[in-house]
């Protein structure tokens, strides 16, 4: 299972390939998500709050994968199944262009060639996103296991994004939470979780 940075989300058409600003590759968030997962995965006594100090340790893609595999040893098999499904989606995308009556043959050929050029790029982005979502699911499982009521991180775009994703996953599991900022000695992001 190979994880590596791919890049921004591509916008592909018969006119060319551009990249959507603001639609960052999930790979950029993985180090931070793994950092949260590692920090909250321990036995708790009375305190069910997690206050995070930024870990500046550089994690390689291998370290990130190995950490999540400890929680889910069969993750690679699961991811391969999900990637196979994504490959079918990519094939259907090309077929849809081929059947598009709004485009002439030259436009169809250019569009399909652009899709083929970006195929590996899109597959890598999909792998990164699938892995990221499994990491978020594992964080939520850990929150439920230890009944964690609060996660506090430094305020940054990456941590905020991760906490929002955790909040969405908690909501899917019928667990309410609220995301806010705090201003004690430094600016932090705080996810309060209604778990009992």
C-alpha positions in Angstrom: 0.0 0.0 0.0 1.8 3.1 -1.2 0.9 6.5 0.1 2.4 9.7 -1.4 1.4 13.2 -2.0 -0.5 13.6 -5.3 -1.7 17.2 -5.5 -4.8 19.3 -5.9 -8.0 17.9 -7.3 -7.8 17.8 -11.1 -10.6 19.3 -13.3 -10.5 17.4 -16.5 -12.3 18.2 -19.7 -12.0 18.2 -23.5 -10.3 21.6 -23.1 -7.4 20.4 -20.8 -6.5 19.8 -17.2 -6.6 22.4 -14.4 -6.5 22.0 -10.7 -9.0 23.2 -8.1 -7.5 25.5 -5.6 -8.6 24.5 -2.1 -9.3 20.9 -2.8 -6.1 19.6 -1.2 -4.9 16.0 -1.3 -5.9 14.2 1.9 -2.2 13.1 2.2 -1.5 16.5 3.7 -3.7 15.7 6.7 -2.5 12.1 7.4 0.4 13.0 9.7 -1.9 15.1 11.9 -4.7 12.5 11.9 -2.2 9.7 12.9 -0.8 12.0 15.5 -4.2 12.5 17.1 -5.0 8.7 16.8 -1.7 7.8 18.5 -2.1 10.3 21.3 -5.7 9.3 22.2 -5.1 5.6 22.1 -4.3 4.8 25.8 -6.2 3.8 28.9 -7.9 6.7 30.7 -8.7 7.0 34.4 -10.8 10.0 35.2 -9.6 12.6 32.7 -11.3 12.0 29.3 -9.8 15.0 27.6 -7.1 15.1 25.1 -5.0 18.2 24.8 -2.6 18.0 21.9 0.8 19.6 21.6 2.0 19.7 18.1 4.2 16.8 17.3 7.0 18.0 15.0 8.3 14.5 14.4 8.4 13.7 10.7 6.4 10.6 9.9 7.2 8.8 6.7 4.4 7.4 4.6 5.5 3.9 5.8 5.2 5.1 9.5 1.7 6.4 8.8 0.6 3.1 7.1 2.3 0.9 9.8 0.5 2.8 12.6 -3.0 2.3 11.1 -2.2 -1.3 10.3 -1.7 -1.9 14.0 -5.4 -1.1 14.5 -6.6 -2.8 11.4 -4.3 -5.6 10.1 -6.6 -6.4 7.2 -6.8 -2.7 6.1 -4.7 -3.3 2.9 -7.2 -5.9 1.7 -10.1 -3.6 2.5 -8.4 -0.7 0.7 -7.6 -2.9 -2.4 -11.4 -3.7 -2.6 -12.3 0.0 -2.4 -9.6 0.9 -5.0 -11.0 -1.8 -7.4 -14.4 -0.1 -7.0 -12.8 3.2 -7.8 -11.1 1.8 -11.0 -14.6 0.7 -12.2 -15.7 4.3 -11.6 -12.8 5.6 -13.7 -13.7 3.2 -16.5 -17.3 4.3 -16.4 -16.2 8.0 -16.5 -14.3 7.3 -19.8 -17.3 5.4 -21.2 -19.6 8.3 -20.2 -17.4 10.7 -22.3 -17.4 8.2 -25.2 -21.3 8.2 -25.1 -21.6 12.0 -24.7 -23.6 13.3 -27.7 -22.7 16.9 -26.9 -19.1 16.3 -27.9 -17.7 15.7 -31.3 -15.2 12.8 -31.9 -12.1 15.0 -31.6 -13.4 16.4 -28.3 -14.2 12.9 -27.0 -10.7 11.7 -27.9 -9.0 14.7 -26.2 -11.2 14.3 -23.1 -10.5 10.6 -22.8 -6.8 11.1 -23.4 -6.8 13.7 -20.6 -8.6 11.2 -18.3 -5.9 8.6 -19.2 -3.1 11.0 -18.5 -4.5 11.8 -15.1 -5.6 8.2 -14.2 -2.6 7.3 -11.9 -2.8 10.8 -10.3 -6.5 10.3 -9.5 -5.9 6.8 -8.2 -3.2 8.0 -5.8 -5.6 10.8 -4.6 -8.3 8.2 -4.1 -5.9 5.9 -2.1 -4.9 8.8 0.1 -8.5 9.8 0.7 -9.6 6.2 1.4 -6.7 5.8 3.9 -7.6 9.1 5.5 -11.2 8.1 6.0 -10.2 4.8 7.6 -7.9 6.8 9.9 -10.8 9.1 10.9 -13.0 6.0 11.5 -10.3 4.6 13.7 -10.1 7.8 15.7 -13.9 7.7 16.2 -13.7 4.0 17.3 -11.0 5.0 19.8 -13.2 8.0 21.0 -16.1 5.5 21.6 -13.8 2.9 23.2 -12.4 5.3 25.8 -15.4 7.6 26.0 -13.3 10.6 25.2 -15.2 13.8 25.8 -12.9 16.5 24.4 -10.0 16.7 21.9 -8.0 19.9 21.9 -5.4 20.7 19.3 -3.5 23.8 18.2 -5.6 25.9 15.9 -4.5 25.3 12.3 -6.3 24.7 9.0 -5.2 21.1 9.0 -6.3 20.2 12.6 -9.5 22.1 12.1 -10.3 20.1 8.9 -9.5 16.8 10.7 -11.7 17.8 13.7 -14.6 18.7 11.3 -14.2 15.3 9.6 -14.2 13.5 13.0 -17.3 15.5 13.9 -19.1 14.4 10.7 -18.1 10.8 11.4 -19.3 11.1 15.0 -22.6 12.4 13.7 -23.0 9.4 11.4 -22.6 7.3 14.5 -25.4 9.4 16.2 -22.9 11.1 18.6 -23.3 14.8 19.0 -20.3 17.1 19.2 -19.4 20.8 18.8 -16.3 22.4 17.4 -15.1 25.7 18.8 -11.9 27.7 19.4 -10.4 28.5 22.8 -8.0 31.3 23.7 -6.2 30.3 26.9 -2.4 30.9 26.6 -2.6 30.0 22.9 -5.2 29.7 20.2 -6.7 26.1 20.1 -9.4 24.1 18.4 -11.6 22.1 20.7 -14.0 19.3 19.8 -16.5 18.7 22.6 -18.1 15.2 22.4 -21.4 14.2 24.0 -20.4 10.7 24.9 -21.4 8.8 28.0 
